[in-house]
Structures are given as C-alpha cells and as structure tokens.
Amino acid sequence: MASDVVIRPARAEDEREISELLRSAWSRVSEPGPERPADAAVFDERHPVENFLVAERERRIVGYIAHAPASPLESNRHVRHVQGLAVLGSARGSGIGQALVEAVCAAARAGGARRMTLRVLGHNRPARRLYLRCGFTVVGVLPEEFLLDGAYVDDVWMSRSLSGPHEPAQP
C-alpha cells in the first residue's frame, strides 16, 4: 500500500465523502441493489459510524470498509460480517482494499471476534481475488441468487478465521 495512506476509524463528519465514494463506486459488478440516492444516509441504526474504517490520502477519503455483528444472536457474537467495501477508482490497484480488509479483521479480532464473513457477487472477480489474498475461503454459493441486467449472478459466501495466522491464498 502507498505510504501516504492512513487507515483510521470513520467520524460522523466523513459521511458526505463516504456517500460520494459509494455513489462513484456503484456498479452492477459489485452491487445487487439499486443505486443509492444522493441524500441517503450512510450512518444509521444498522450501520453506525463506529463500524466503519476509512482510508485517507492527503485528507481525502479514498476507501472505506464497514463491518457489523453477523447476527443479533449472543451465540453468534464472535462472528463479524463485512457490510461493504469501496475504493475510489483512481486509487484502485495500490493495496488500499487489502489494507482496509486487514485493518477491519484486526479491529474485529481486537474486539473479541474469531471469524469474519462476507458476501460477494460471483462475477466480481477483482473482489474475490482480493478476499482470497486476505485469507478468506469460499464456504458456500447460492447459485443464480440475483438477476442483474438480465443475467443470473451467484452470491458467494466467504469466511476467514481471526483466531490465528492465515496463509494468503493464491488467486
């Protein structure tokens, strides 16, 4: 990762920049849902600001990652789930995505989590390669889960242990 990038916890005043990043990064390759309205809140009850990390370069947010408990069950509190990840188009390929994934895994581990999970669209090959590099493995696939622009797309579930060192997989 570029040495001029800082990963830090998000702050309430970051909401506008994160919203702009989300809108600029939206595509059918990475999102099964509709494009976000410009005035849609980023931080809310399901997505509190303390669950976000941002990548900042020259005081500008160039990436973010959000995580949350995998479910509201106490018996599942040891599992965290990646709720979203985006990197500004001009900053992609510089290691920011990997740094954000590793930082969120470290934060989850520090909070007592033992496992991190996520979902990724089957046709999003760059994201799948990133997660494999970060030690995630495919634990399930829901075939043809989404109909996007006339094509059926798989929903790929991935998971990574946080309780020990991991060996990055080769894409």
Rosetta constraint file for C-alpha pairs under 8 A:
AtomPair CA 1 CA 5 HARMONIC 7.49 0.50
AtomPair CA 1 CA 94 HARMONIC 5.49 0.50
AtomPair CA 1 CA 95 HARMONIC 4.27 0.50
AtomPair CA 1 CA 96 HARMONIC 5.83 0.50
AtomPair CA 1 CA 99 HARMONIC 6.94 0.50
AtomPair CA 2 CA 94 HARMONIC 6.38 0.50
AtomPair CA 2 CA 95 HARMONIC 7.15 0.50
AtomPair CA 2 CA 96 HARMONIC 7.75 0.50
AtomPair CA 4 CA 57 HARMONIC 5.99 0.50
AtomPair CA 4 CA 58 HARMONIC 7.40 0.50
AtomPair CA 5 CA 55 HARMONIC 6.29 0.50
AtomPair CA 5 CA 56 HARMONIC 5.45 0.50
AtomPair CA 5 CA 57 HARMONIC 4.74 0.50
AtomPair CA 5 CA 58 HARMONIC 7.73 0.50
AtomPair CA 5 CA 96 HARMONIC 7.82 0.50
AtomPair CA 6 CA 55 HARMONIC 5.55 0.50
AtomPair CA 6 CA 56 HARMONIC 5.15 0.50
AtomPair CA 6 CA 57 HARMONIC 6.57 0.50
AtomPair CA 7 CA 53 HARMONIC 6.69 0.50
AtomPair CA 7 CA 54 HARMONIC 5.59 0.50
AtomPair CA 7 CA 55 HARMONIC 4.47 0.50
AtomPair CA 7 CA 56 HARMONIC 6.32 0.50
AtomPair CA 7 CA 99 HARMONIC 7.74 0.50
AtomPair CA 7 CA 100 HARMONIC 6.99 0.50
AtomPair CA 7 CA 103 HARMONIC 7.50 0.50
AtomPair CA 8 CA 53 HARMONIC 5.55 0.50
AtomPair CA 8 CA 54 HARMONIC 5.53 0.50
AtomPair CA 8 CA 55 HARMONIC 6.59 0.50
AtomPair CA 8 CA 56 HARMONIC 7.68 0.50
AtomPair CA 9 CA 50 HARMONIC 6.94 0.50
AtomPair CA 9 CA 52 HARMONIC 6.13 0.50
AtomPair CA 9 CA 53 HARMONIC 4.41 0.50
AtomPair CA 9 CA 54 HARMONIC 6.15 0.50
AtomPair CA 10 CA 14 HARMONIC 6.39 0.50
AtomPair CA 10 CA 49 HARMONIC 6.14 0.50
AtomPair CA 10 CA 50 HARMONIC 6.70 0.50
AtomPair CA 10 CA 51 HARMONIC 7.98 0.50
AtomPair CA 10 CA 52 HARMONIC 5.38 0.50
AtomPair CA 10 CA 53 HARMONIC 5.13 0.50
AtomPair CA 10 CA 54 HARMONIC 5.68 0.50
AtomPair CA 11 CA 15 HARMONIC 7.60 0.50
AtomPair CA 11 CA 49 HARMONIC 6.37 0.50
AtomPair CA 11 CA 50 HARMONIC 7.70 0.50
AtomPair CA 12 CA 43 HARMONIC 7.88 0.50
AtomPair CA 12 CA 49 HARMONIC 6.33 0.50
AtomPair CA 14 CA 18 HARMONIC 6.14 0.50
AtomPair CA 15 CA 19 HARMONIC 5.99 0.50
AtomPair CA 15 CA 41 HARMONIC 7.73 0.50
AtomPair CA 15 CA 42 HARMONIC 6.16 0.50
AtomPair CA 15 CA 43 HARMONIC 7.08 0.50
AtomPair CA 16 CA 20 HARMONIC 6.25 0.50
AtomPair CA 17 CA 21 HARMONIC 6.15 0.50
AtomPair CA 17 CA 61 HARMONIC 6.52 0.50
AtomPair CA 18 CA 22 HARMONIC 6.09 0.50
AtomPair CA 18 CA 42 HARMONIC 7.37 0.50
AtomPair CA 18 CA 61 HARMONIC 7.14 0.50
AtomPair CA 18 CA 63 HARMONIC 7.93 0.50
AtomPair CA 18 CA 64 HARMONIC 7.22 0.50
AtomPair CA 19 CA 23 HARMONIC 6.25 0.50
AtomPair CA 19 CA 38 HARMONIC 7.48 0.50
AtomPair CA 19 CA 40 HARMONIC 7.83 0.50
AtomPair CA 19 CA 41 HARMONIC 7.68 0.50
AtomPair CA 19 CA 42 HARMONIC 6.25 0.50
AtomPair CA 20 CA 24 HARMONIC 6.15 0.50
AtomPair CA 20 CA 38 HARMONIC 7.90 0.50
AtomPair CA 21 CA 25 HARMONIC 6.03 0.50
AtomPair CA 21 CA 61 HARMONIC 7.98 0.50
AtomPair CA 21 CA 62 HARMONIC 7.45 0.50
AtomPair CA 21 CA 63 HARMONIC 7.40 0.50
AtomPair CA 21 CA 86 HARMONIC 7.31 0.50
AtomPair CA 21 CA 87 HARMONIC 7.51 0.50
AtomPair CA 21 CA 88 HARMONIC 6.31 0.50
AtomPair CA 22 CA 26 HARMONIC 6.02 0.50
AtomPair CA 22 CA 36 HARMONIC 7.86 0.50
AtomPair CA 22 CA 86 HARMONIC 6.77 0.50
AtomPair CA 23 CA 35 HARMONIC 7.18 0.50
AtomPair CA 23 CA 36 HARMONIC 6.49 0.50
AtomPair CA 23 CA 38 HARMONIC 7.55 0.50
AtomPair CA 24 CA 88 HARMONIC 7.39 0.50
AtomPair CA 24 CA 89 HARMONIC 7.97 0.50
AtomPair CA 25 CA 86 HARMONIC 6.46 0.50
AtomPair CA 25 CA 87 HARMONIC 7.19 0.50
AtomPair CA 25 CA 88 HARMONIC 6.57 0.50
AtomPair CA 25 CA 89 HARMONIC 6.96 0.50
AtomPair CA 26 CA 30 HARMONIC 7.02 0.50
AtomPair CA 26 CA 31 HARMONIC 6.63 0.50
AtomPair CA 26 CA 35 HARMONIC 6.56 0.50
AtomPair CA 27 CA 31 HARMONIC 5.92 0.50
AtomPair CA 27 CA 35 HARMONIC 7.92 0.50
AtomPair CA 28 CA 32 HARMONIC 6.34 0.50
AtomPair CA 28 CA 148 HARMONIC 6.90 0.50
AtomPair CA 28 CA 149 HARMONIC 7.90 0.50
AtomPair CA 29 CA 121 HARMONIC 7.20 0.50
AtomPair CA 29 CA 123 HARMONIC 6.53 0.50
AtomPair CA 29 CA 124 HARMONIC 5.49 0.50
AtomPair CA 30 CA 120 HARMONIC 7.34 0.50
AtomPair CA 30 CA 121 HARMONIC 6.32 0.50
AtomPair CA 30 CA 124 HARMONIC 6.09 0.50
AtomPair CA 31 CA 121 HARMONIC 7.64 0.50
AtomPair CA 32 CA 121 HARMONIC 7.85 0.50
AtomPair CA 32 CA 146 HARMONIC 6.78 0.50
AtomPair CA 32 CA 148 HARMONIC 6.84 0.50
AtomPair CA 36 CA 40 HARMONIC 6.45 0.50
AtomPair CA 42 CA 47 HARMONIC 7.12 0.50
AtomPair CA 43 CA 47 HARMONIC 5.13 0.50
AtomPair CA 43 CA 48 HARMONIC 5.13 0.50
AtomPair CA 43 CA 49 HARMONIC 5.60 0.50
AtomPair CA 44 CA 48 HARMONIC 5.40 0.50
AtomPair CA 44 CA 49 HARMONIC 7.84 0.50
AtomPair CA 47 CA 51 HARMONIC 6.72 0.50
AtomPair CA 47 CA 66 HARMONIC 7.75 0.50
AtomPair CA 47 CA 68 HARMONIC 7.61 0.50
AtomPair CA 48 CA 52 HARMONIC 7.57 0.50
AtomPair CA 51 CA 66 HARMONIC 5.46 0.50
AtomPair CA 51 CA 67 HARMONIC 5.41 0.50
AtomPair CA 51 CA 68 HARMONIC 6.23 0.50
AtomPair CA 52 CA 64 HARMONIC 6.86 0.50
AtomPair CA 52 CA 65 HARMONIC 5.71 0.50
AtomPair CA 52 CA 66 HARMONIC 4.36 0.50
AtomPair CA 52 CA 67 HARMONIC 6.65 0.50
AtomPair CA 53 CA 64 HARMONIC 5.60 0.50
AtomPair CA 53 CA 65 HARMONIC 5.43 0.50
AtomPair CA 53 CA 66 HARMONIC 6.45 0.50
AtomPair CA 53 CA 100 HARMONIC 7.30 0.50
AtomPair CA 53 CA 103 HARMONIC 8.00 0.50
AtomPair CA 53 CA 104 HARMONIC 7.15 0.50
AtomPair CA 54 CA 61 HARMONIC 6.49 0.50
AtomPair CA 54 CA 62 HARMONIC 7.58 0.50
AtomPair CA 54 CA 63 HARMONIC 5.63 0.50
AtomPair CA 54 CA 64 HARMONIC 4.20 0.50
AtomPair CA 54 CA 65 HARMONIC 6.50 0.50
AtomPair CA 54 CA 100 HARMONIC 7.52 0.50
AtomPair CA 55 CA 61 HARMONIC 5.73 0.50
AtomPair CA 55 CA 62 HARMONIC 5.62 0.50
AtomPair CA 55 CA 63 HARMONIC 4.83 0.50
AtomPair CA 55 CA 64 HARMONIC 5.93 0.50
AtomPair CA 55 CA 96 HARMONIC 7.07 0.50
AtomPair CA 55 CA 100 HARMONIC 7.07 0.50
AtomPair CA 56 CA 60 HARMONIC 5.30 0.50
AtomPair CA 56 CA 61 HARMONIC 4.40 0.50
AtomPair CA 56 CA 62 HARMONIC 5.66 0.50
AtomPair CA 56 CA 63 HARMONIC 7.12 0.50
AtomPair CA 57 CA 61 HARMONIC 6.39 0.50
AtomPair CA 57 CA 62 HARMONIC 6.55 0.50
AtomPair CA 62 CA 87 HARMONIC 5.76 0.50
AtomPair CA 62 CA 88 HARMONIC 5.09 0.50
AtomPair CA 62 CA 91 HARMONIC 6.61 0.50
AtomPair CA 63 CA 85 HARMONIC 7.44 0.50
AtomPair CA 63 CA 86 HARMONIC 5.44 0.50
AtomPair CA 63 CA 87 HARMONIC 4.08 0.50
AtomPair CA 63 CA 88 HARMONIC 5.94 0.50
AtomPair CA 63 CA 96 HARMONIC 7.10 0.50
AtomPair CA 63 CA 97 HARMONIC 7.38 0.50
AtomPair CA 63 CA 100 HARMONIC 7.84 0.50
AtomPair CA 64 CA 84 HARMONIC 7.86 0.50
AtomPair CA 64 CA 85 HARMONIC 5.67 0.50
AtomPair CA 64 CA 86 HARMONIC 5.63 0.50
AtomPair CA 64 CA 87 HARMONIC 6.65 0.50
AtomPair CA 64 CA 100 HARMONIC 7.02 0.50
AtomPair CA 65 CA 82 HARMONIC 7.35 0.50
AtomPair CA 65 CA 83 HARMONIC 7.49 0.50
AtomPair CA 65 CA 84 HARMONIC 5.54 0.50
AtomPair CA 65 CA 85 HARMONIC 4.33 0.50
AtomPair CA 65 CA 86 HARMONIC 6.73 0.50
AtomPair CA 65 CA 100 HARMONIC 6.27 0.50
AtomPair CA 65 CA 101 HARMONIC 7.26 0.50
AtomPair CA 65 CA 104 HARMONIC 7.27 0.50
AtomPair CA 66 CA 82 HARMONIC 5.86 0.50
AtomPair CA 66 CA 83 HARMONIC 5.19 0.50
AtomPair CA 66 CA 84 HARMONIC 5.21 0.50
AtomPair CA 66 CA 85 HARMONIC 6.57 0.50
AtomPair CA 66 CA 104 HARMONIC 7.85 0.50
AtomPair CA 67 CA 80 HARMONIC 6.47 0.50
AtomPair CA 67 CA 81 HARMONIC 5.33 0.50
AtomPair CA 67 CA 82 HARMONIC 4.31 0.50
AtomPair CA 67 CA 83 HARMONIC 5.03 0.50
AtomPair CA 67 CA 84 HARMONIC 7.17 0.50
AtomPair CA 67 CA 104 HARMONIC 7.37 0.50
AtomPair CA 68 CA 80 HARMONIC 5.50 0.50
AtomPair CA 68 CA 81 HARMONIC 5.39 0.50
AtomPair CA 68 CA 82 HARMONIC 6.69 0.50
AtomPair CA 68 CA 83 HARMONIC 6.76 0.50
AtomPair CA 69 CA 76 HARMONIC 7.85 0.50
AtomPair CA 69 CA 77 HARMONIC 6.26 0.50
AtomPair CA 69 CA 78 HARMONIC 7.95 0.50
AtomPair CA 69 CA 79 HARMONIC 6.19 0.50
AtomPair CA 69 CA 80 HARMONIC 4.51 0.50
AtomPair CA 69 CA 81 HARMONIC 5.92 0.50
AtomPair CA 70 CA 76 HARMONIC 6.95 0.50
AtomPair CA 70 CA 77 HARMONIC 7.32 0.50
AtomPair CA 70 CA 79 HARMONIC 5.63 0.50
AtomPair CA 70 CA 80 HARMONIC 4.98 0.50
AtomPair CA 70 CA 81 HARMONIC 4.94 0.50
AtomPair CA 70 CA 117 HARMONIC 7.58 0.50
AtomPair CA 71 CA 76 HARMONIC 6.41 0.50
AtomPair CA 71 CA 77 HARMONIC 7.38 0.50
AtomPair CA 72 CA 76 HARMONIC 7.43 0.50
AtomPair CA 72 CA 77 HARMONIC 7.54 0.50
AtomPair CA 73 CA 77 HARMONIC 6.58 0.50
AtomPair CA 77 CA 113 HARMONIC 7.22 0.50
AtomPair CA 78 CA 112 HARMONIC 6.48 0.50
AtomPair CA 78 CA 113 HARMONIC 4.26 0.50
AtomPair CA 78 CA 114 HARMONIC 5.38 0.50
AtomPair CA 78 CA 115 HARMONIC 6.58 0.50
AtomPair CA 79 CA 113 HARMONIC 5.52 0.50
AtomPair CA 79 CA 114 HARMONIC 6.09 0.50
AtomPair CA 79 CA 115 HARMONIC 4.79 0.50
AtomPair CA 79 CA 116 HARMONIC 5.73 0.50
AtomPair CA 79 CA 117 HARMONIC 7.29 0.50
AtomPair CA 80 CA 108 HARMONIC 6.76 0.50
AtomPair CA 80 CA 113 HARMONIC 6.53 0.50
AtomPair CA 80 CA 115 HARMONIC 6.34 0.50
AtomPair CA 80 CA 116 HARMONIC 4.86 0.50
AtomPair CA 80 CA 117 HARMONIC 6.30 0.50
AtomPair CA 81 CA 116 HARMONIC 5.52 0.50
AtomPair CA 81 CA 117 HARMONIC 4.67 0.50
AtomPair CA 81 CA 118 HARMONIC 5.48 0.50
AtomPair CA 82 CA 116 HARMONIC 7.23 0.50
AtomPair CA 82 CA 117 HARMONIC 6.28 0.50
AtomPair CA 82 CA 118 HARMONIC 5.07 0.50
AtomPair CA 82 CA 119 HARMONIC 7.79 0.50
AtomPair CA 83 CA 118 HARMONIC 7.22 0.50
AtomPair CA 85 CA 97 HARMONIC 7.65 0.50
AtomPair CA 86 CA 97 HARMONIC 7.52 0.50
AtomPair CA 87 CA 91 HARMONIC 6.51 0.50
AtomPair CA 87 CA 92 HARMONIC 6.12 0.50
AtomPair CA 87 CA 96 HARMONIC 7.15 0.50
AtomPair CA 87 CA 97 HARMONIC 6.49 0.50
AtomPair CA 88 CA 92 HARMONIC 6.43 0.50
AtomPair CA 91 CA 96 HARMONIC 7.42 0.50
AtomPair CA 92 CA 96 HARMONIC 7.04 0.50
AtomPair CA 92 CA 97 HARMONIC 7.58 0.50
AtomPair CA 95 CA 99 HARMONIC 6.16 0.50
AtomPair CA 96 CA 100 HARMONIC 6.11 0.50
AtomPair CA 97 CA 101 HARMONIC 6.25 0.50
AtomPair CA 97 CA 130 HARMONIC 7.46 0.50
AtomPair CA 98 CA 102 HARMONIC 6.10 0.50
AtomPair CA 98 CA 130 HARMONIC 6.55 0.50
AtomPair CA 98 CA 131 HARMONIC 7.94 0.50
AtomPair CA 98 CA 133 HARMONIC 7.96 0.50
AtomPair CA 98 CA 134 HARMONIC 6.77 0.50
AtomPair CA 99 CA 103 HARMONIC 5.99 0.50
AtomPair CA 100 CA 104 HARMONIC 6.10 0.50
AtomPair CA 101 CA 105 HARMONIC 6.19 0.50
AtomPair CA 101 CA 131 HARMONIC 7.95 0.50
AtomPair CA 101 CA 134 HARMONIC 7.15 0.50
AtomPair CA 102 CA 106 HARMONIC 6.15 0.50
AtomPair CA 102 CA 134 HARMONIC 6.96 0.50
AtomPair CA 103 CA 107 HARMONIC 6.14 0.50
AtomPair CA 104 CA 108 HARMONIC 6.07 0.50
AtomPair CA 105 CA 109 HARMONIC 6.06 0.50
AtomPair CA 105 CA 116 HARMONIC 6.91 0.50
AtomPair CA 105 CA 162 HARMONIC 6.89 0.50
AtomPair CA 106 CA 110 HARMONIC 6.09 0.50
AtomPair CA 106 CA 162 HARMONIC 7.95 0.50
AtomPair CA 107 CA 111 HARMONIC 6.25 0.50
AtomPair CA 108 CA 112 HARMONIC 6.51 0.50
AtomPair CA 108 CA 113 HARMONIC 5.27 0.50
AtomPair CA 108 CA 114 HARMONIC 7.95 0.50
AtomPair CA 108 CA 116 HARMONIC 7.82 0.50
AtomPair CA 109 CA 113 HARMONIC 4.77 0.50
AtomPair CA 109 CA 114 HARMONIC 6.31 0.50
AtomPair CA 109 CA 162 HARMONIC 5.93 0.50
AtomPair CA 109 CA 163 HARMONIC 7.37 0.50
AtomPair CA 113 CA 162 HARMONIC 6.85 0.50
AtomPair CA 113 CA 163 HARMONIC 7.93 0.50
AtomPair CA 114 CA 161 HARMONIC 6.02 0.50
AtomPair CA 114 CA 162 HARMONIC 4.65 0.50
AtomPair CA 114 CA 163 HARMONIC 5.06 0.50
AtomPair CA 115 CA 159 HARMONIC 7.03 0.50
AtomPair CA 115 CA 160 HARMONIC 5.71 0.50
AtomPair CA 115 CA 161 HARMONIC 4.54 0.50
AtomPair CA 115 CA 162 HARMONIC 5.02 0.50
AtomPair CA 115 CA 163 HARMONIC 7.26 0.50
AtomPair CA 116 CA 159 HARMONIC 5.66 0.50
AtomPair CA 116 CA 160 HARMONIC 5.26 0.50
AtomPair CA 116 CA 161 HARMONIC 6.46 0.50
AtomPair CA 116 CA 162 HARMONIC 6.81 0.50
AtomPair CA 117 CA 157 HARMONIC 7.33 0.50
AtomPair CA 117 CA 158 HARMONIC 5.66 0.50
AtomPair CA 117 CA 159 HARMONIC 4.28 0.50
AtomPair CA 117 CA 160 HARMONIC 6.43 0.50
AtomPair CA 118 CA 157 HARMONIC 5.91 0.50
AtomPair CA 118 CA 158 HARMONIC 5.37 0.50
AtomPair CA 118 CA 159 HARMONIC 6.44 0.50
AtomPair CA 119 CA 155 HARMONIC 6.59 0.50
AtomPair CA 119 CA 156 HARMONIC 5.54 0.50
AtomPair CA 119 CA 157 HARMONIC 4.58 0.50
AtomPair CA 119 CA 158 HARMONIC 6.18 0.50
AtomPair CA 120 CA 124 HARMONIC 6.98 0.50
AtomPair CA 120 CA 127 HARMONIC 7.36 0.50
AtomPair CA 120 CA 128 HARMONIC 7.04 0.50
AtomPair CA 120 CA 155 HARMONIC 6.05 0.50
AtomPair CA 120 CA 156 HARMONIC 5.23 0.50
AtomPair CA 120 CA 157 HARMONIC 6.58 0.50
AtomPair CA 120 CA 158 HARMONIC 7.79 0.50
AtomPair CA 121 CA 153 HARMONIC 6.70 0.50
AtomPair CA 121 CA 154 HARMONIC 5.97 0.50
AtomPair CA 121 CA 155 HARMONIC 4.95 0.50
AtomPair CA 121 CA 156 HARMONIC 5.92 0.50
AtomPair CA 122 CA 128 HARMONIC 7.91 0.50
AtomPair CA 122 CA 153 HARMONIC 6.12 0.50
AtomPair CA 122 CA 154 HARMONIC 4.82 0.50
AtomPair CA 122 CA 155 HARMONIC 5.73 0.50
AtomPair CA 122 CA 156 HARMONIC 5.70 0.50
AtomPair CA 123 CA 153 HARMONIC 6.78 0.50
AtomPair CA 123 CA 154 HARMONIC 7.51 0.50
AtomPair CA 124 CA 128 HARMONIC 6.34 0.50
AtomPair CA 125 CA 129 HARMONIC 6.09 0.50
AtomPair CA 126 CA 130 HARMONIC 6.24 0.50
AtomPair CA 127 CA 131 HARMONIC 6.24 0.50
AtomPair CA 128 CA 132 HARMONIC 6.20 0.50
AtomPair CA 129 CA 133 HARMONIC 6.19 0.50
AtomPair CA 129 CA 170 HARMONIC 8.00 0.50
AtomPair CA 129 CA 171 HARMONIC 5.08 0.50
AtomPair CA 130 CA 134 HARMONIC 6.36 0.50
AtomPair CA 130 CA 171 HARMONIC 7.94 0.50
AtomPair CA 131 CA 135 HARMONIC 6.51 0.50
AtomPair CA 131 CA 136 HARMONIC 5.38 0.50
AtomPair CA 131 CA 137 HARMONIC 7.83 0.50
AtomPair CA 132 CA 136 HARMONIC 4.96 0.50
AtomPair CA 132 CA 137 HARMONIC 6.26 0.50
AtomPair CA 132 CA 168 HARMONIC 6.59 0.50
AtomPair CA 132 CA 169 HARMONIC 5.23 0.50
AtomPair CA 132 CA 170 HARMONIC 6.72 0.50
AtomPair CA 132 CA 171 HARMONIC 6.14 0.50
AtomPair CA 133 CA 168 HARMONIC 4.78 0.50
AtomPair CA 133 CA 169 HARMONIC 5.20 0.50
AtomPair CA 133 CA 170 HARMONIC 6.20 0.50
AtomPair CA 133 CA 171 HARMONIC 6.69 0.50
AtomPair CA 134 CA 168 HARMONIC 5.50 0.50
AtomPair CA 134 CA 169 HARMONIC 7.36 0.50
AtomPair CA 135 CA 160 HARMONIC 6.07 0.50
AtomPair CA 135 CA 166 HARMONIC 5.80 0.50
AtomPair CA 135 CA 167 HARMONIC 6.06 0.50
AtomPair CA 135 CA 168 HARMONIC 4.52 0.50
AtomPair CA 135 CA 169 HARMONIC 5.84 0.50
AtomPair CA 136 CA 158 HARMONIC 5.89 0.50
AtomPair CA 136 CA 159 HARMONIC 5.10 0.50
AtomPair CA 136 CA 160 HARMONIC 4.52 0.50
AtomPair CA 136 CA 161 HARMONIC 7.96 0.50
AtomPair CA 136 CA 168 HARMONIC 7.95 0.50
AtomPair CA 136 CA 169 HARMONIC 7.76 0.50
AtomPair CA 137 CA 158 HARMONIC 5.28 0.50
AtomPair CA 137 CA 159 HARMONIC 5.54 0.50
AtomPair CA 137 CA 160 HARMONIC 6.49 0.50
AtomPair CA 138 CA 156 HARMONIC 6.88 0.50
AtomPair CA 138 CA 157 HARMONIC 5.86 0.50
AtomPair CA 138 CA 158 HARMONIC 4.36 0.50
AtomPair CA 138 CA 159 HARMONIC 6.59 0.50
AtomPair CA 139 CA 156 HARMONIC 7.93 0.50
AtomPair CA 139 CA 157 HARMONIC 5.71 0.50
AtomPair CA 139 CA 158 HARMONIC 5.33 0.50
AtomPair CA 139 CA 159 HARMONIC 6.47 0.50
AtomPair CA 140 CA 156 HARMONIC 6.11 0.50
AtomPair CA 140 CA 157 HARMONIC 5.10 0.50
AtomPair CA 140 CA 158 HARMONIC 7.04 0.50
AtomPair CA 141 CA 154 HARMONIC 6.56 0.50
AtomPair CA 141 CA 155 HARMONIC 5.71 0.50
AtomPair CA 141 CA 156 HARMONIC 4.55 0.50
AtomPair CA 141 CA 157 HARMONIC 5.97 0.50
AtomPair CA 142 CA 154 HARMONIC 5.63 0.50
AtomPair CA 142 CA 155 HARMONIC 5.06 0.50
AtomPair CA 142 CA 156 HARMONIC 6.46 0.50
AtomPair CA 143 CA 153 HARMONIC 7.04 0.50
AtomPair CA 143 CA 154 HARMONIC 4.50 0.50
AtomPair CA 143 CA 155 HARMONIC 6.53 0.50
AtomPair CA 144 CA 152 HARMONIC 4.74 0.50
AtomPair CA 144 CA 153 HARMONIC 4.72 0.50
AtomPair CA 144 CA 154 HARMONIC 4.53 0.50
AtomPair CA 144 CA 155 HARMONIC 7.24 0.50
AtomPair CA 145 CA 152 HARMONIC 6.93 0.50
AtomPair CA 145 CA 153 HARMONIC 6.03 0.50
AtomPair CA 145 CA 154 HARMONIC 5.27 0.50
AtomPair CA 145 CA 155 HARMONIC 5.74 0.50
AtomPair CA 146 CA 152 HARMONIC 5.59 0.50
AtomPair CA 146 CA 153 HARMONIC 5.17 0.50
AtomPair CA 146 CA 154 HARMONIC 6.63 0.50
AtomPair CA 146 CA 155 HARMONIC 7.35 0.50
AtomPair CA 147 CA 151 HARMONIC 5.44 0.50
AtomPair CA 147 CA 152 HARMONIC 4.47 0.50
AtomPair CA 147 CA 153 HARMONIC 6.23 0.50
AtomPair CA 148 CA 152 HARMONIC 6.26 0.50
AtomPair CA 148 CA 153 HARMONIC 6.91 0.50
AtomPair CA 161 CA 166 HARMONIC 7.61 0.50
